[in-house]
Amino acid sequence: GGGKSTLAERLIQSYRQRGHSVAGVAVDPTSPFRGGALLGDRIRMESAASDPNVFIRSMATRAAGGGLATSTREVCDVLDAYGFDRIIIETVGVGQSELAIAATADSAVLVLVPESGDGIQALKAGVMEIADVFVVNKADRPGADQLRQEIEVMLGLRRGNAYRHMTTHHGKGAKTASPVIAQDWEPPVLLTIASKGEGTEELVDAVERHRDYLERSGELDRRRRARLERLTREVVDRTLRQLVWEN
């Protein structure tokens, strides 16, 4: 209910306006009781699907954990090989420990809403630690600015400067008690209203800046090498399990 599908549709439209071809992979949950999946996320992106330079693929988790389907990464490899400029993956909607997207995507965008939780919830480990960009969607609801502030504090605590984005009470010359820990990429916290298309361009700009940072720093190559190693191990593990159970 965070508005991920609507936001993904807006992202596709923004990238198309910039001349990029886009593929969207929407992952929906499979029922643990009947084994079926509605695949409704694709319906929400239907207005973008009519574009000949847009391809949308729905996938069911089929009991796979981590917010993705078992073969989501392989599907993305096929789409990349086909030549799409941008590939957007929409997860099922992950919890604190469902982090498969971090091992799949170059840039991870965490979408929250003002009702996502209080400040203690924001400080929890897990999915909050793997996001490269934070988005507070449905920002026209009460509590959006407060949630953004809580996320800013959380990010500041990791760097030793929890209140770096807040004005001091003692004038411009006041200093914070904790030193700032330098880091090349500082995850931005953005406000969006996907239903109205507000904040989408800023989000695209943030993702593109992160992409540029990954390329300049060499982190993109490192991440992709690590991803290939993980994928190789997973394919071997999956095949071995299948052989064991079949025999």
MARBA-3410 file (N, C-alpha, C, O; in Angstrom, 1 decimal):
247
0.8,-1.2,0.0,0.0,0.0,0.0,0.8,1.3,0.0,0.3,2.3,0.3 ~ 2.1,1.1,-0.3,2.9,2.3,-0.3,2.9,3.1,-1.6,3.5,4.2,-1.7 ~ 2.2,2.6,-2.6,2.1,3.3,-3.9,3.3,3.0,-4.8,3.6,3.8,-5.7 ~ 3.9,1.8,-4.7,5.0,1.4,-5.5,4.7,1.3,-7.0,5.5,1.8,-7.8 ~ 3.6,0.7,-7.3,3.2,0.5,-8.7,3.0,1.8,-9.4,3.4,2.1,-10.5
2.2,2.7,-8.7,2.0,4.0,-9.3,3.3,4.8,-9.4,3.5,5.5,-10.4 ~ 4.2,4.7,-8.4,5.4,5.4,-8.5,6.3,4.8,-9.7,7.0,5.6,-10.4 ~ 6.3,3.5,-9.8,7.0,2.9,-10.9,6.5,3.3,-12.2,7.3,3.6,-13.2 ~ 5.2,3.5,-12.4,4.6,3.9,-13.6,5.1,5.4,-13.9,5.4,5.7,-15.1 ~ 5.1,6.2,-12.9,5.6,7.6,-13.1,7.1,7.6,-13.5,7.5,8.4,-14.3
7.8,6.7,-12.9,9.3,6.6,-13.2,9.4,6.2,-14.7,10.3,6.8,-15.4 ~ 8.7,5.3,-15.1,8.7,4.8,-16.5,8.4,6.0,-17.4,9.1,6.2,-18.4 ~ 7.4,6.7,-17.1,7.0,7.9,-18.0,8.1,9.0,-18.0,8.4,9.5,-19.0 ~ 8.7,9.2,-16.8,9.8,10.2,-16.8,11.0,9.8,-17.6,11.6,10.6,-18.3 ~ 11.4,8.5,-17.5,12.5,8.0,-18.3,12.2,8.0,-19.8,13.1,8.3,-20.6
10.9,7.8,-20.1,10.6,7.8,-21.6,10.7,9.3,-22.1,11.1,9.5,-23.2 ~ 10.3,10.2,-21.2,10.4,11.6,-21.6,11.9,12.0,-21.9,12.1,13.0,-22.6 ~ 12.8,11.3,-21.2,14.2,11.6,-21.4,14.8,10.8,-22.5,16.0,10.8,-22.7 ~ 14.0,10.0,-23.2,14.5,9.2,-24.3,15.0,7.9,-24.0,15.6,7.3,-24.9 ~ 14.8,7.3,-22.8,15.3,6.0,-22.5,14.2,5.0,-22.7,13.0,5.2,-22.5
14.6,3.8,-23.2,13.8,2.6,-23.2,13.7,2.0,-21.8,14.8,2.0,-21.2 ~ 12.6,1.5,-21.4,12.4,1.1,-20.1,11.7,-0.3,-20.0,10.8,-0.6,-20.7 ~ 12.3,-1.2,-19.1,11.6,-2.4,-18.8,11.2,-2.4,-17.3,11.9,-1.9,-16.5 ~ 10.0,-2.9,-17.1,9.5,-3.0,-15.7,9.3,-4.4,-15.3,8.6,-5.2,-16.0 ~ 9.8,-4.9,-14.2,9.6,-6.2,-13.6,8.8,-6.0,-12.4,9.3,-5.5,-11.4
7.5,-6.5,-12.4,6.6,-6.3,-11.2,6.4,-7.7,-10.6,5.9,-8.6,-11.2 ~ 6.8,-7.8,-9.3,6.7,-9.1,-8.6,5.6,-9.0,-7.6,5.4,-8.1,-6.8 ~ 4.7,-10.0,-7.8,3.5,-10.1,-6.9,3.6,-11.3,-6.0,4.2,-12.3,-6.4 ~ 2.9,-11.3,-4.9,3.0,-12.5,-4.0,2.1,-13.6,-4.5,1.0,-13.4,-5.1 ~ 2.6,-14.8,-4.3,1.8,-16.0,-4.6,1.0,-16.5,-3.3,1.6,-16.4,-2.2
-0.2,-16.8,-3.5,-1.0,-17.3,-2.3,-0.4,-18.6,-1.7,-0.1,-19.5,-2.5 ~ -0.1,-18.6,-0.4,0.5,-19.8,0.2,-0.6,-20.9,0.3,-0.2,-22.0,0.7 ~ -1.8,-20.6,0.1,-2.9,-21.6,0.2,-3.4,-22.2,-1.1,-3.5,-23.4,-1.2 ~ -3.6,-21.3,-2.1,-4.1,-21.8,-3.4,-3.0,-21.8,-4.5,-3.2,-22.4,-5.5 ~ -1.9,-21.1,-4.2,-0.8,-21.1,-5.2,-1.0,-20.2,-6.4,-0.2,-20.2,-7.3
-2.1,-19.4,-6.3,-2.3,-18.4,-7.4,-1.7,-17.0,-7.1,-1.4,-16.7,-6.0 ~ -1.6,-16.2,-8.2,-1.2,-14.8,-8.0,-2.0,-13.9,-8.9,-2.2,-14.2,-10.0 ~ -2.4,-12.8,-8.4,-3.2,-11.8,-9.1,-2.5,-11.1,-10.2,-3.0,-10.8,-11.2 ~ -1.2,-10.8,-9.9,-0.4,-10.0,-10.9,-1.0,-8.7,-11.2,-1.1,-8.3,-12.3 ~ -1.5,-8.1,-10.1,-2.2,-6.8,-10.3,-1.3,-5.6,-10.5,-1.8,-4.6,-11.0
-0.1,-5.7,-10.2,0.8,-4.5,-10.3,0.9,-4.1,-11.8,1.0,-2.9,-12.0 ~ 0.9,-5.0,-12.7,1.0,-4.7,-14.1,-0.2,-3.9,-14.5,-0.1,-3.0,-15.4 ~ -1.4,-4.2,-13.9,-2.6,-3.4,-14.3,-2.4,-2.0,-14.0,-2.9,-1.1,-14.7 ~ -1.8,-1.7,-12.8,-1.6,-0.3,-12.4,-0.6,0.4,-13.4,-0.6,1.7,-13.4 ~ 0.2,-0.3,-14.1,1.1,0.3,-15.0,0.6,0.3,-16.5,1.4,0.5,-17.4
-0.6,0.0,-16.7,-1.2,-0.3,-18.0,-1.0,0.9,-19.0,-0.8,0.7,-20.2 ~ -1.1,2.2,-18.4,-1.0,3.3,-19.3,0.4,3.4,-19.9,0.6,4.0,-21.0 ~ 1.5,2.9,-19.2,2.8,3.0,-19.8,3.1,1.8,-20.7,4.0,1.8,-21.5 ~ 2.3,0.7,-20.6,2.6,-0.5,-21.3,2.3,-0.4,-22.8,2.9,-1.2,-23.6 ~ 1.5,0.6,-23.2,1.2,0.7,-24.6,2.4,1.3,-25.4,2.3,1.3,-26.7
3.3,1.9,-24.7,4.5,2.5,-25.4,5.4,1.4,-26.0,5.7,0.4,-25.3 ~ 5.7,1.4,-27.3,6.5,0.4,-27.9,7.9,0.3,-27.3,8.6,-0.8,-27.5 ~ 8.4,1.3,-26.6,9.7,1.3,-26.0,9.7,0.9,-24.5,10.6,1.2,-23.7 ~ 8.5,0.4,-24.1,8.3,0.0,-22.7,7.9,-1.5,-22.7,7.0,-1.9,-23.5 ~ 8.5,-2.3,-21.9,8.1,-3.7,-21.7,7.9,-4.0,-20.2,8.8,-3.7,-19.4
6.8,-4.6,-19.9,6.5,-4.8,-18.5,6.2,-6.3,-18.3,5.4,-6.9,-19.1 ~ 6.9,-6.9,-17.4,6.8,-8.4,-17.1,6.4,-8.6,-15.7,7.1,-8.1,-14.7 ~ 5.2,-9.3,-15.5,4.8,-9.6,-14.1,5.3,-11.0,-13.8,5.5,-11.9,-14.6 ~ 5.7,-11.1,-12.5,6.2,-12.4,-12.0,5.6,-12.7,-10.6,5.3,-11.8,-9.8 ~ 5.3,-14.0,-10.4,4.8,-14.4,-9.1,6.0,-15.0,-8.2,6.9,-15.6,-8.8
6.0,-14.7,-6.9,7.1,-15.2,-6.1,7.2,-16.7,-6.1,8.3,-17.2,-6.0 ~ 6.1,-17.4,-6.1,6.1,-18.9,-6.1,6.9,-19.4,-4.8,7.7,-20.2,-4.9 ~ 6.6,-18.8,-3.7,7.1,-19.2,-2.4,8.6,-18.7,-2.2,9.2,-19.0,-1.2 ~ 9.2,-18.0,-3.2,10.5,-17.4,-3.0,10.5,-16.3,-2.0,9.5,-15.5,-1.9 ~ 11.5,-16.2,-1.1,11.6,-15.2,-0.1,12.4,-14.0,-0.7,12.9,-14.0,-1.8
12.4,-12.9,0.2,13.3,-11.8,-0.2,12.6,-10.7,-1.0,13.2,-9.7,-1.3 ~ 11.3,-10.9,-1.3,10.6,-9.9,-2.1,10.6,-10.0,-3.6,10.1,-9.2,-4.3 ~ 11.4,-11.0,-4.1,11.5,-11.2,-5.5,11.1,-12.7,-5.9,11.0,-13.5,-5.0 ~ 10.9,-12.9,-7.1,10.7,-14.3,-7.6,12.1,-15.0,-7.8,13.1,-14.3,-7.8 ~ 12.1,-16.3,-7.9,13.4,-17.0,-7.9,14.2,-16.6,-9.1,15.4,-16.5,-9.0
13.6,-16.3,-10.3,14.3,-16.0,-11.5,14.2,-14.6,-11.9,14.5,-14.2,-13.1 ~ 13.9,-13.7,-11.0,13.9,-12.2,-11.3,15.2,-11.7,-11.8,15.2,-11.0,-12.8 ~ 16.3,-12.2,-11.2,17.6,-11.7,-11.7,17.9,-12.2,-13.1,18.5,-11.4,-13.9 ~ 17.6,-13.4,-13.4,17.8,-13.9,-14.8,16.9,-13.2,-15.8,17.4,-12.9,-16.9 ~ 15.7,-12.8,-15.4,14.8,-12.1,-16.3,15.5,-10.7,-16.6,15.4,-10.2,-17.7
16.0,-10.1,-15.5,16.6,-8.8,-15.7,17.9,-8.9,-16.6,18.2,-7.9,-17.4 ~ 18.6,-10.0,-16.5,19.7,-10.2,-17.4,19.3,-10.3,-18.9,20.0,-9.7,-19.7 ~ 18.2,-10.9,-19.1,17.7,-11.0,-20.5,17.2,-9.6,-21.0,17.6,-9.3,-22.1 ~ 16.5,-8.9,-20.1,16.1,-7.6,-20.5,17.3,-6.6,-20.8,17.3,-5.8,-21.7 ~ 18.3,-6.8,-20.0,19.6,-6.0,-20.2,20.2,-6.4,-21.5,20.7,-5.5,-22.2
20.3,-7.7,-21.8,20.9,-8.1,-23.0,20.1,-7.7,-24.2,20.7,-7.4,-25.3 ~ 18.8,-7.5,-24.1,18.0,-7.1,-25.2,18.3,-5.6,-25.5,18.1,-5.2,-26.6 ~ 18.7,-4.8,-24.5,19.2,-3.5,-24.8,18.4,-2.4,-24.1,18.5,-1.2,-24.5 ~ 17.5,-2.7,-23.1,16.8,-1.7,-22.4,17.7,-0.8,-21.6,18.7,-1.3,-21.0 ~ 17.5,0.5,-21.7,18.4,1.5,-21.0,18.2,1.4,-19.5,19.2,1.6,-18.8
17.0,1.3,-19.1,16.7,1.2,-17.6,15.8,0.1,-17.3,14.8,-0.2,-18.1 ~ 16.0,-0.6,-16.2,15.2,-1.7,-15.8,14.7,-1.4,-14.4,15.5,-1.2,-13.5 ~ 13.4,-1.3,-14.2,12.8,-1.0,-12.9,12.2,-2.3,-12.3,11.3,-2.9,-12.9 ~ 12.6,-2.6,-11.1,12.1,-3.8,-10.4,11.2,-3.4,-9.3,11.7,-2.6,-8.4 ~ 10.0,-3.8,-9.3,9.1,-3.5,-8.1,9.0,-4.8,-7.3,8.5,-5.8,-7.8
9.4,-4.7,-6.1,9.3,-5.9,-5.2,7.9,-6.2,-4.7,7.0,-5.4,-4.9 ~ 7.7,-7.3,-4.0,6.5,-7.6,-3.4,6.1,-6.5,-2.4,4.9,-6.2,-2.3 ~ 7.1,-6.0,-1.7,6.8,-5.1,-0.6,7.6,-5.8,0.6,7.0,-6.6,1.3 ~ 8.8,-5.4,0.8,9.7,-6.2,1.7,9.5,-5.8,3.1,9.1,-4.7,3.4 ~ 9.9,-6.7,4.0,10.0,-6.4,5.4,11.4,-6.1,5.8,12.3,-5.9,5.0
11.7,-6.1,7.1,13.0,-5.7,7.6,14.1,-6.7,7.2,15.2,-6.2,7.1 ~ 13.8,-7.9,6.9,14.8,-8.9,6.6,14.8,-9.4,5.2,15.6,-10.3,4.8 ~ 13.9,-8.9,4.3,13.8,-9.4,3.0,14.6,-8.5,2.1,14.1,-7.4,1.6 ~ 15.8,-8.9,1.8,16.8,-8.0,1.2,17.3,-8.4,-0.1,18.4,-8.0,-0.5 ~ 16.6,-9.3,-0.8,17.1,-9.8,-2.1,17.3,-8.7,-3.1,18.2,-8.9,-4.0
16.5,-7.7,-3.0,16.7,-6.6,-4.0,18.0,-5.9,-3.9,18.6,-5.5,-5.0 ~ 18.7,-5.9,-2.7,20.0,-5.3,-2.6,21.0,-6.1,-3.4,22.0,-5.5,-3.8 ~ 20.8,-7.4,-3.6,21.8,-8.2,-4.3,21.4,-8.3,-5.8,22.1,-9.0,-6.5 ~ 20.4,-7.5,-6.2,19.9,-7.6,-7.6,20.1,-6.3,-8.3,20.6,-6.2,-9.4 ~ 19.6,-5.2,-7.7,19.6,-3.9,-8.3,20.8,-3.1,-8.1,21.5,-3.2,-7.0
21.2,-2.3,-9.0,22.3,-1.4,-8.8,22.0,-0.3,-7.8,22.8,0.1,-7.0 ~ 20.7,0.2,-7.9,20.3,1.2,-7.0,19.0,0.8,-6.3,18.0,0.4,-7.0 ~ 18.9,0.8,-5.0,17.7,0.4,-4.3,17.0,1.6,-3.8,17.6,2.5,-3.1 ~ 15.7,1.7,-4.1,14.9,2.9,-3.6,13.8,2.3,-2.6,13.1,1.4,-3.0 ~ 13.9,2.8,-1.4,12.9,2.3,-0.4,11.7,3.3,-0.4,11.9,4.5,-0.1
10.5,2.8,-0.6,9.3,3.6,-0.6,8.6,3.4,0.7,8.2,2.3,1.1 ~ 8.4,4.5,1.4,7.7,4.5,2.7,6.5,5.5,2.6,6.4,6.3,1.7 ~ 5.6,5.3,3.5,4.4,6.3,3.6,4.4,6.8,5.0,5.0,6.2,5.9 ~ 3.7,7.9,5.3,3.7,8.5,6.6,3.3,7.5,7.7,3.6,7.7,8.9 ~ 2.5,6.5,7.3,2.0,5.6,8.3,3.0,4.4,8.5,2.6,3.4,9.2
4.2,4.5,7.9,5.1,3.3,8.0,5.6,3.0,9.4,6.0,1.8,9.6 ~ 5.6,3.9,10.3,6.0,3.6,11.6,6.6,4.8,12.3,6.9,5.8,11.7 ~ 6.8,4.6,13.6,7.4,5.7,14.4,8.9,5.8,14.3,9.5,5.0,13.5 ~ 9.5,6.7,15.0,11.0,6.8,14.9,11.7,5.6,15.3,12.8,5.3,14.7 ~ 11.2,4.8,16.3,11.9,3.6,16.7,11.9,2.6,15.5,12.9,1.9,15.3
10.8,2.5,14.8,10.7,1.6,13.6,11.8,2.0,12.6,12.4,1.1,12.0 ~ 12.0,3.3,12.4,12.9,3.8,11.4,14.3,3.4,11.7,15.2,3.3,10.9 ~ 14.6,3.3,13.0,16.0,3.0,13.4,16.3,1.5,13.4,17.5,1.2,13.5 ~ 15.4,0.7,13.1,15.6,-0.8,13.0,16.6,-1.1,11.9,16.6,-0.5,10.9 ~ 17.3,-2.2,12.1,18.2,-2.7,11.1,17.4,-3.4,10.1,16.3,-3.8,10.3
18.1,-3.7,8.9,17.4,-4.4,7.9,17.3,-3.6,6.6,18.2,-3.1,6.1 ~ 16.0,-3.5,6.1,15.8,-2.9,4.8,16.2,-1.4,4.8,16.5,-0.9,3.8 ~ 16.2,-0.8,6.0,16.6,0.6,6.1,18.0,0.8,5.8,18.5,1.9,5.4 ~ 18.8,-0.2,5.9,20.3,-0.1,5.7,20.7,-0.3,4.3,21.9,-0.1,3.9 ~ 19.8,-0.8,3.4,20.3,-1.2,2.1,19.8,-0.1,1.0,20.1,-0.3,-0.1
19.0,0.8,1.5,18.5,1.8,0.5,19.5,2.8,0.1,20.3,3.3,0.9 ~ 19.5,3.1,-1.2,20.4,4.2,-1.7,19.6,5.5,-1.8,20.2,6.5,-1.9 ~ 18.3,5.4,-1.9,17.5,6.5,-2.0,16.2,6.2,-1.2,15.6,5.2,-1.3 ~ 15.8,7.2,-0.3,14.6,7.0,0.5,13.5,7.9,-0.1,13.7,9.0,-0.5 ~ 12.3,7.3,-0.2,11.2,8.1,-0.7,10.0,8.0,0.3,9.6,6.9,0.7
9.5,9.1,0.7,8.3,9.2,1.5,7.1,9.5,0.5,7.0,10.7,0.1 ~ 6.4,8.5,0.1,5.3,8.7,-0.9,4.0,9.1,-0.1,3.9,8.9,1.1 ~ 3.1,9.5,-0.9,1.8,10.0,-0.3,2.1,11.1,0.7,1.6,11.2,1.8 ~ 3.0,12.0,0.2,3.5,13.1,1.1,2.5,14.2,1.4,2.8,15.1,2.2 ~ 1.3,14.1,0.8,0.2,15.0,1.2,-0.5,14.6,2.4,-1.4,15.3,2.9
-0.1,13.4,3.0,-0.8,13.0,4.2,0.0,13.5,5.4,1.2,13.9,5.3 ~ -0.7,13.7,6.5,-0.1,14.2,7.7,1.0,13.2,8.2,0.9,12.0,8.1 ~ 2.1,13.8,8.7,3.2,13.0,9.2,4.4,12.8,8.2,5.4,12.2,8.6 ~ 4.2,13.3,7.0,5.3,13.0,5.9,6.6,13.7,6.3,7.6,13.1,6.2 ~ 6.5,15.0,6.7,7.7,15.7,7.0,8.3,15.2,8.3,9.6,15.1,8.4
7.5,14.7,9.2,8.1,14.1,10.4,8.8,12.8,10.1,9.9,12.6,10.6 ~ 8.3,12.0,9.2,8.9,10.7,8.8,10.2,11.0,8.1,11.2,10.4,8.4 ~ 10.2,12.0,7.3,11.5,12.4,6.6,12.5,12.8,7.6,13.7,12.5,7.5 ~ 12.1,13.6,8.6,13.1,14.1,9.6,13.6,12.9,10.4,14.8,12.9,10.7 ~ 12.8,11.9,10.7,13.2,10.7,11.4,14.2,9.9,10.6,15.2,9.4,11.2
14.0,9.8,9.3,15.0,9.1,8.5,16.3,9.9,8.4,17.4,9.3,8.4 ~ 16.2,11.2,8.3,17.4,12.0,8.3,18.2,11.8,9.5,19.4,11.7,9.5 ~ 17.5,11.7,10.7,18.2,11.5,12.0,18.9,10.1,11.9,20.0,10.0,12.4 ~ 18.2,9.1,11.5,18.7,7.8,11.4,20.0,7.7,10.6,21.0,7.1,11.0 ~ 19.9,8.4,9.4,21.1,8.4,8.5,22.2,9.2,9.2,23.4,8.8,9.0
21.9,10.3,9.9,22.9,11.0,10.6,23.6,10.3,11.7,24.8,10.4,11.9 ~ 22.8,9.5,12.4,23.4,8.7,13.5,24.5,7.7,12.9,25.5,7.5,13.6 ~ 24.3,7.2,11.7,25.3,6.3,11.2,26.6,7.0,10.9,27.7,6.4,10.8 ~ 26.5,8.4,10.6,27.7,9.1,10.3,28.2,10.0,11.4,29.2,10.7,11.3 ~ 27.6,9.9,12.6,28.0,10.6,13.7,27.5,12.1,13.7,28.1,12.9,14.5
26.5,12.4,12.9,26.0,13.8,12.9,24.5,13.6,12.7,24.0,13.8,11.5 ~ 23.8,13.3,13.7,22.4,13.0,13.6,21.5,14.1,13.1,20.4,13.9,12.5 ~ 21.9,15.4,13.4,21.0,16.5,13.1,21.7,17.4,12.0,21.6,18.7,12.2 ~ 22.3,16.8,11.0,23.0,17.6,10.1,22.1,18.5,9.2,22.5,19.5,8.7 ~ 20.8,18.1,9.0,19.9,18.8,8.2,19.0,19.8,9.0,18.1,20.4,8.4
19.2,19.9,10.3,18.4,20.7,11.1,19.1,21.9,11.6,20.3,21.9,11.9 ~ 18.4,23.1,11.6,19.0,24.3,12.0,19.2,24.3,13.5,18.4,23.7,14.3 ~ 20.3,24.9,14.0,20.6,24.9,15.4,19.8,26.0,16.2,19.2,26.9,15.5 ~ 19.7,25.8,17.5,19.0,26.8,18.3,19.9,27.9,18.7,19.5,28.9,19.4 ~ 21.2,27.9,18.4,22.1,28.8,19.0,22.9,29.6,17.9,24.0,30.1,18.1
22.2,29.8,16.7,22.9,30.6,15.7,23.7,29.8,14.7,23.9,28.6,14.9 ~ 24.2,30.5,13.7,25.0,29.9,12.7,26.3,29.3,13.1,26.8,28.4,12.5 ~ 26.8,29.9,14.2,28.2,29.5,14.6,28.2,28.2,15.5,29.2,27.7,15.8 ~ 27.0,27.7,15.8,26.9,26.5,16.7,27.4,25.3,16.0,27.3,25.2,14.8 ~ 28.0,24.4,16.7,28.6,23.2,16.2,27.9,22.0,16.8,27.4,22.0,17.9
27.8,20.9,16.0,27.2,19.7,16.5,28.2,19.0,17.5,29.4,19.2,17.4 ~ 27.7,18.2,18.3,28.5,17.5,19.3,29.3,16.4,18.7,30.4,16.0,19.2 ~ 28.8,15.8,17.6,29.5,14.6,17.0,30.2,15.0,15.7,29.6,15.8,15.0 ~ 31.3,14.4,15.4,32.0,14.7,14.2,31.2,14.1,13.0,30.6,13.0,13.2 ~ 31.3,14.7,11.9,30.7,14.1,10.7,31.7,13.1,10.0,32.8,13.4,9.8
31.2,12.0,9.7,31.9,10.9,9.1,31.8,11.1,7.6,30.6,11.0,7.1 ~ 32.8,11.3,6.9,32.7,11.5,5.4,32.3,10.3,4.7,32.8,9.2,5.0 ~ 31.4,10.5,3.7,31.0,9.3,2.9,30.6,9.9,1.5,30.0,10.9,1.4 ~ 31.1,9.2,0.5,30.9,9.7,-0.9,29.4,9.8,-1.2,29.0,10.8,-1.8 ~ 28.6,8.8,-0.9,27.2,8.8,-1.3,26.4,8.9,0.0,26.4,8.1,0.9
25.6,10.0,0.1,24.7,10.2,1.2,23.2,10.0,0.7,22.8,10.8,-0.1 ~ 22.5,9.0,1.1,21.2,8.7,0.6,20.2,9.9,0.8,20.1,10.3,1.9 ~ 19.7,10.4,-0.3,18.7,11.5,-0.1,17.4,11.0,0.4,17.0,9.8,0.1 ~ 16.6,11.8,1.0,15.2,11.5,1.5,14.3,12.4,0.7,14.3,13.7,1.0 ~ 13.5,11.9,-0.1,12.6,12.7,-1.0,11.1,12.5,-0.7,10.7,11.5,-0.2
10.4,13.5,-1.0,8.9,13.5,-0.8,8.3,13.4,-2.2,8.6,14.2,-3.1 ~ 7.3,12.4,-2.3,6.6,12.3,-3.6,5.1,12.1,-3.4,4.7,11.7,-2.3 ~ 4.4,12.5,-4.4,2.9,12.2,-4.4,2.7,11.5,-5.8,2.4,12.2,-6.7 ~ 2.9,10.2,-5.8,2.9,9.5,-7.1,1.6,9.7,-7.8,1.6,9.7,-9.1 ~ 0.5,9.7,-7.1,-0.8,9.8,-7.8,-1.0,11.1,-8.6,-1.8,11.2,-9.5
-0.2,12.1,-8.2,-0.2,13.4,-8.9,1.0,13.7,-9.7,1.2,14.7,-10.4 ~ 2.0,12.7,-9.6,3.2,12.9,-10.4,4.2,13.9,-9.8,5.1,14.3,-10.4 ~ 4.0,14.2,-8.5,4.8,15.2,-7.9,6.1,14.6,-7.2,5.9,13.6,-6.6 ~ 7.2,15.1,-7.5,8.5,14.6,-7.0,9.1,13.5,-7.8,10.2,13.1,-7.5 ~ 8.5,13.2,-8.9,9.0,12.1,-9.7,10.3,12.4,-10.4,11.3,11.7,-10.4
10.4,13.6,-10.9,11.6,14.1,-11.6,12.8,14.1,-10.7,13.9,13.8,-11.0 ~ 12.5,14.6,-9.4,13.6,14.7,-8.4,14.1,13.3,-8.1,15.3,13.0,-7.9 ~ 13.2,12.3,-8.1,13.5,10.9,-7.8,14.4,10.3,-8.9,15.4,9.7,-8.7 ~ 14.0,10.6,-10.2,14.8,10.1,-11.3,16.2,10.8,-11.2,17.2,10.1,-11.5 ~ 16.3,12.0,-10.9,17.6,12.7,-10.8,18.4,12.1,-9.8,19.6,11.9,-10.0
17.8,11.7,-8.6,18.6,11.1,-7.5,19.1,9.8,-7.9,20.3,9.4,-7.6 ~ 18.3,8.9,-8.6,18.8,7.6,-9.1,19.9,7.8,-10.1,20.8,7.0,-10.0 ~ 19.8,8.7,-11.0,20.8,8.9,-12.0,22.1,9.4,-11.3,23.2,9.0,-11.7 ~ 22.0,10.3,-10.3,23.2,10.7,-9.5,23.9,9.5,-8.9,25.1,9.4,-8.8 ~ 23.1,8.6,-8.3,23.6,7.4,-7.7,24.3,6.6,-8.7,25.4,6.0,-8.4
23.7,6.4,-9.9,24.4,5.7,-10.9,25.7,6.3,-11.3,26.7,5.5,-11.5 ~ 25.8,7.6,-11.4,27.0,8.3,-11.8,28.1,8.0,-10.7,29.3,7.8,-11.0 ~ 27.6,8.1,-9.4,28.6,7.8,-8.3,29.1,6.4,-8.4,30.3,6.2,-8.2 ~ 28.3,5.4,-8.6,28.7,4.0,-8.7,29.8,3.8,-9.8,30.8,3.1,-9.6 ~ 29.6,4.5,-10.9,30.5,4.3,-12.0,31.8,5.0,-11.7,32.9,4.5,-12.0
31.8,6.2,-11.2,33.0,7.0,-10.9,33.8,6.3,-9.8,35.1,6.3,-9.9 ~ 33.2,5.8,-8.8,33.9,5.2,-7.7,34.4,3.8,-7.9,35.1,3.2,-7.1 ~ 33.9,3.1,-9.0,34.2,1.7,-9.2,33.3,0.8,-8.5,33.5,-0.4,-8.6 ~ 32.4,1.3,-7.7,31.5,0.5,-6.9,30.6,-0.3,-7.8,30.2,-1.5,-7.5 ~ 30.2,0.2,-9.0,29.3,-0.5,-9.9,30.0,-1.8,-10.3,29.3,-2.9,-10.3
31.2,-1.8,-10.7,31.9,-3.0,-11.1,32.0,-4.0,-10.0,31.9,-5.2,-10.1 ~ 32.4,-3.5,-8.8,32.5,-4.4,-7.6,31.2,-5.0,-7.3,31.1,-6.2,-7.0 ~ 30.1,-4.3,-7.3,28.8,-4.9,-7.0,28.4,-5.9,-8.0,27.8,-7.0,-7.7 ~ 28.7,-5.7,-9.3,28.3,-6.6,-10.3,29.1,-7.9,-10.3,28.6,-9.0,-10.6 ~ 30.4,-7.8,-9.9,31.2,-9.0,-9.8,30.7,-9.8,-8.6,30.5,-11.0,-8.7
30.3,-9.1,-7.5,29.8,-9.8,-6.3,28.5,-10.5,-6.6,28.1,-11.6,-6.2 ~ 27.6,-9.8,-7.4,26.3,-10.3,-7.8,26.5,-11.5,-8.7,25.7,-12.5,-8.5 ~ 27.4,-11.5,-9.6,27.6,-12.7,-10.4,28.1,-13.9,-9.6,27.7,-15.0,-9.9 ~ 28.9,-13.6,-8.6,29.4,-14.7,-7.8,28.2,-15.3,-7.0,28.1,-16.5,-6.9 ~ 27.4,-14.4,-6.4,26.2,-14.9,-5.6,25.3,-15.7,-6.5,24.8,-16.7,-6.1
25.0,-15.2,-7.7,24.1,-15.8,-8.6,24.6,-17.2,-9.0,23.9,-18.2,-9.1 ~ 25.9,-17.3,-9.3,26.5,-18.6,-9.6,26.3,-19.6,-8.5,26.0,-20.8,-8.7 ~ 26.6,-19.2,-7.3,26.4,-20.0,-6.1,25.0,-20.5,-6.0,24.7,-21.6,-5.6 ~ 24.1,-19.5,-6.2,22.6,-19.8,-6.0,22.2,-20.8,-7.0,21.4,-21.7,-6.7 ~ 22.6,-20.7,-8.3,22.2,-21.6,-9.3,22.7,-23.0,-9.0,22.0,-24.0,-9.2
24.0,-23.1,-8.6,24.5,-24.4,-8.2,23.8,-25.0,-7.0,23.4,-26.2,-7.0 ~ 23.5,-24.2,-6.0,22.8,-24.7,-4.8,21.4,-25.2,-5.2,20.9,-26.2,-4.7 ~ 20.7,-24.4,-6.0,19.4,-24.8,-6.5,19.4,-26.1,-7.2,18.5,-26.9,-7.1 ~ 20.4,-26.2,-8.1,20.5,-27.4,-8.9,20.8,-28.7,-8.1,20.2,-29.7,-8.3 ~ 21.7,-28.5,-7.1,22.0,-29.6,-6.2,20.8,-30.0,-5.4,20.6,-31.2,-5.2
20.0,-29.1,-4.9,18.9,-29.4,-4.1,17.9,-30.2,-4.9,17.2,-31.2,-4.5 ~ 17.7,-29.7,-6.2,16.8,-30.4,-7.1,17.2,-31.8,-7.4,16.4,-32.8,-7.4 ~ 18.5,-32.0,-7.6,19.0,-33.4,-7.8,18.9,-34.3,-6.6,18.5,-35.5,-6.7 ~ 19.1,-33.7,-5.4,18.9,-34.5,-4.2,17.5,-35.0,-4.0,17.3,-36.2,-3.8 ~ 16.6,-34.1,-4.2,15.2,-34.5,-4.0,14.6,-35.4,-5.1,13.8,-36.2,-4.9
15.1,-35.2,-6.3,14.6,-36.1,-7.4,15.2,-37.5,-7.3,14.5,-38.4,-7.7 ~ 16.4,-37.6,-6.7,17.0,-38.9,-6.6,16.8,-39.5,-5.2,17.3,-40.7,-4.9
END
